[in-house]
């Protein structure tokens, strides 16, 4: 399936970074620090729309 080990490692790393950023954002929104966040769109897409 994976022709190149470097390609596999890159794919795994990208997924890990995305999961870490998403988890960090969810943790913030669940914390007391986000008490004043009252609405809006919070895009977590790994910079795809940047």
MMTF fields as JSON, N, C-alpha, C and O atoms, coordinates in Angstrom:
{
  "mmtfVersion": "1.0.0",
  "mmtfProducer": "UNKNOWN",
  "numBonds": 199,
  "numAtoms": 200,
  "numGroups": 50,
  "numChains": 1,
  "numModels": 1,
  "chainsPerModel": [1],
  "groupsPerChain": [50],
  "chainIdList": ["A"],
  "bondAtomList": [4, 2, 8, 6, 12, 10, 16, 14, 20, 18, 24, 22, 28, 26, 32, 30, 36, 34, 40, 38, 44, 42, 48, 46, 52, 50, 56, 54, 60, 58, 64, 62, 68, 66, 72, 70, 76, 74, 80, 78, 84, 82, 88, 86, 92, 90, 96, 94, 100, 98, 104, 102, 108, 106, 112, 110, 116, 114, 120, 118, 124, 122, 128, 126, 132, 130, 136, 134, 140, 138, 144, 142, 148, 146, 152, 150, 156, 154, 160, 158, 164, 162, 168, 166, 172, 170, 176, 174, 180, 178, 184, 182, 188, 186, 192, 190, 196, 194],
  "bondOrderList": [1, 1, 1, 1, 1, 1, 1, 1, 1, 1, 1, 1, 1, 1, 1, 1, 1, 1, 1, 1, 1, 1, 1, 1, 1, 1, 1, 1, 1, 1, 1, 1, 1, 1, 1, 1, 1, 1, 1, 1, 1, 1, 1, 1, 1, 1, 1, 1, 1],
  "groupList": [{"groupName": "UNK", "atomNameList": ["N", "CA", "C", "O"], "elementList": ["N", "C", "C", "O"], "formalChargeList": [0, 0, 0, 0], "bondAtomList": [1, 0, 2, 1, 3, 2], "bondOrderList": [1, 1, 2], "singleLetterCode": "X", "chemCompType": "L-PEPTIDE LINKING"}],
  "groupTypeList": [0, 0, 0, 0, 0, 0, 0, 0, 0, 0, 0, 0, 0, 0, 0, 0, 0, 0, 0, 0, 0, 0, 0, 0, 0, 0, 0, 0, 0, 0, 0, 0, 0, 0, 0, 0, 0, 0, 0, 0, 0, 0, 0, 0, 0, 0, 0, 0, 0, 0],
  "groupIdList": [1, 2, 3, 4, 5, 6, 7, 8, 9, 10, 11, 12, 13, 14, 15, 16, 17, 18, 19, 20, 21, 22, 23, 24, 25, 26, 27, 28, 29, 30, 31, 32, 33, 34, 35, 36, 37, 38, 39, 40, 41, 42, 43, 44, 45, 46, 47, 48, 49, 50],
  "secStructList": [7, 7, 1, 7, 2, 2, 2, 2, 2, 2, 2, 2, 2, 2, 2, 2, 2, 2, 2, 2, 2, 2, 2, 2, 2, 2, 2, 2, 2, 2, 1, 4, 4, 4, 6, 6, 7, 7, 7, 7, 7, 7, 7, 7, 1, 6, 6, 6, 6, 7],
  "xCoordList": [0.818, 0.0, 0.869, 0.732, 1.743, 2.639, 3.912, 4.625, 4.195, 5.373, 6.642, 7.734, 6.498, 7.668, 7.453, 6.421, 8.394, 8.288, 8.217, 7.531, 8.898, 8.848, 7.434, 6.988, 6.741, 5.37, 4.471, 3.625, 4.643, 3.872, 4.148, 3.221, 5.417, 5.774, 5.195, 4.743, 5.203, 4.629, 3.125, 2.596, 2.447, 1.003, 0.66, -0.295, 1.416, 1.19, 1.461, 0.709, 2.511, 2.853, 1.776, 1.401, 1.278, 0.233, -1.01, -1.627, -1.379, -2.556, -2.351, -3.271, -1.16, -0.868, -0.94, -1.476, -0.412, -0.467, -1.913, -2.309, -2.705, -4.113, -4.862, -5.637, -4.637, -5.306, -4.9, -5.744, -3.616, -3.138, -3.755, -4.183, -3.807, -4.39, -5.885, -6.406, -6.568, -8.001, -8.27, -9.162, -7.506, -7.677, -7.386, -8.073, -6.381, -6.05, -7.201, -7.548, -7.788, -8.903, -10.115, -10.771, -10.425, -11.563, -11.33, -12.251, -10.115, -9.803, -9.98, -10.492, -9.56, -9.749, -11.235, -11.664, -12.015, -13.433, -14.173, -15.208, -13.661, -14.27, -13.775, -14.286, -12.799, -12.202, -12.915, -13.729, -12.586, -13.122, -12.607, -13.26, -11.458, -10.896, -11.792, -11.717, -12.621, -13.497, -14.881, -15.826, -15.003, -16.305, -16.924, -18.148, -16.102, -16.628, -16.771, -17.109, -16.517, -16.744, -18.233, -18.753, -18.918, -20.377, -20.896, -22.101, -20.024, -20.482, -19.441, -18.442, -19.677, -18.758, -18.378, -18.772, -17.615, -17.145, -15.678, -14.866, -15.351, -13.979, -13.507, -13.787, -12.797, -12.361, -11.077, -10.07, -11.122, -9.936, -9.71, -10.253, -8.894, -8.694, -7.221, -6.88, -6.359, -4.931, -4.36, -3.299, -5.043, -4.552, -4.96, -4.453, -5.864, -6.265, -6.958, -6.861, -7.649, -8.347, -7.536, -7.988, -6.338, -5.514, -4.945, -4.227],
  "yCoordList": [-1.186, 0.0, 1.259, 2.101, 1.392, 2.553, 2.208, 1.278, 2.94, 2.682, 3.176, 2.689, 4.142, 4.786, 5.012, 5.549, 4.617, 4.789, 6.264, 6.614, 7.131, 8.57, 9.117, 9.976, 8.631, 9.056, 8.637, 9.415, 7.438, 6.943, 7.786, 8.186, 8.055, 8.834, 10.245, 10.781, 10.845, 12.179, 12.148, 13.034, 11.16, 11.051, 10.875, 11.48, 10.067, 9.85, 11.134, 11.473, 11.848, 13.09, 14.149, 14.848, 14.279, 15.258, 14.956, 15.867, 13.696, 13.302, 13.596, 14.063, 13.328, 13.583, 15.073, 15.46, 15.904, 17.354, 17.83, 18.641, 17.337, 17.724, 17.321, 18.113, 16.109, 15.651, 16.485, 16.82, 16.823, 17.617, 19.012, 19.515, 19.639, 20.982, 20.961, 21.861, 19.941, 19.828, 19.605, 20.231, 18.72, 18.442, 19.683, 19.936, 20.454, 21.681, 22.675, 23.313, 22.805, 23.738, 23.302, 24.133, 22.023, 21.498, 21.706, 22.092, 21.455, 21.658, 23.118, 23.412, 24.037, 25.46, 25.794, 26.452, 25.344, 25.673, 25.073, 25.598, 23.992, 23.366, 23.967, 23.627, 24.848, 25.41, 26.688, 27.255, 27.122, 28.38, 29.579, 30.622, 29.451, 30.556, 30.942, 32.07, 30.035, 30.301, 30.771, 30.746, 31.196, 31.592, 32.755, 32.873, 33.607, 34.77, 34.551, 35.481, 33.34, 33.019, 32.754, 31.782, 33.621, 33.523, 33.085, 32.904, 32.918, 32.463, 32.73, 33.406, 32.205, 32.405, 31.081, 30.011, 31.181, 29.996, 29.807, 30.711, 28.657, 28.336, 27.223, 26.052, 27.565, 26.594, 25.92, 26.582, 24.608, 23.821, 22.887, 21.784, 23.353, 22.586, 22.405, 22.015, 22.683, 22.519, 23.527, 23.297, 24.641, 25.68, 25.519, 26.23, 24.599, 24.355, 25.559, 25.762, 26.354, 27.52, 28.794, 29.86, 28.696, 29.892, 30.397, 31.397],
  "zCoordList": [0.0, 0.0, 0.0, -0.887, 0.966, 1.015, 0.273, 0.651, -0.765, -1.577, -0.921, -1.214, -0.034, 0.515, 2.007, 2.41, 2.807, 4.254, 4.626, 5.587, 3.902, 4.186, 3.986, 4.747, 2.982, 2.731, 3.884, 4.325, 4.367, 5.509, 6.741, 7.445, 7.002, 8.185, 8.111, 9.123, 6.935, 6.761, 7.019, 7.691, 6.505, 6.702, 8.176, 8.664, 8.88, 10.308, 11.077, 11.99, 10.727, 11.414, 11.193, 12.135, 9.978, 9.679, 10.499, 11.051, 10.581, 11.358, 12.841, 13.512, 13.355, 14.765, 15.078, 16.116, 14.203, 14.404, 14.382, 15.22, 13.434, 13.349, 14.624, 15.161, 15.107, 16.32, 17.529, 18.36, 17.635, 18.761, 18.733, 19.771, 17.568, 17.463, 17.752, 18.41, 17.262, 17.515, 18.997, 19.57, 19.616, 21.046, 21.884, 22.874, 21.498, 22.22, 22.138, 23.131, 20.961, 20.777, 21.571, 22.199, 21.557, 22.319, 23.812, 24.532, 24.282, 25.704, 26.097, 27.177, 25.227, 25.516, 25.617, 26.565, 24.646, 24.641, 25.832, 26.242, 26.385, 27.556, 28.865, 29.932, 28.798, 30.009, 30.455, 29.726, 31.669, 32.19, 31.409, 31.384, 30.777, 29.998, 28.82, 28.333, 28.367, 27.228, 27.669, 26.88, 28.916, 29.449, 28.679, 28.623, 28.089, 27.384, 25.875, 25.143, 25.416, 24.01, 23.869, 24.417, 23.133, 23.06, 21.698, 21.522, 20.761, 19.455, 18.401, 18.649, 17.246, 16.147, 15.524, 15.987, 14.478, 13.77, 14.096, 13.898, 14.584, 14.943, 14.033, 14.291, 12.979, 11.989, 12.447, 12.695, 12.557, 12.885, 11.708, 11.653, 10.768, 9.54, 9.203, 8.087, 10.155, 9.904, 8.939, 8.358, 8.755, 7.874, 6.416, 5.547, 6.145, 4.761, 4.137, 2.926, 4.93, 4.408, 4.52, 4.101, 5.082, 5.28, 3.982, 3.969]
}
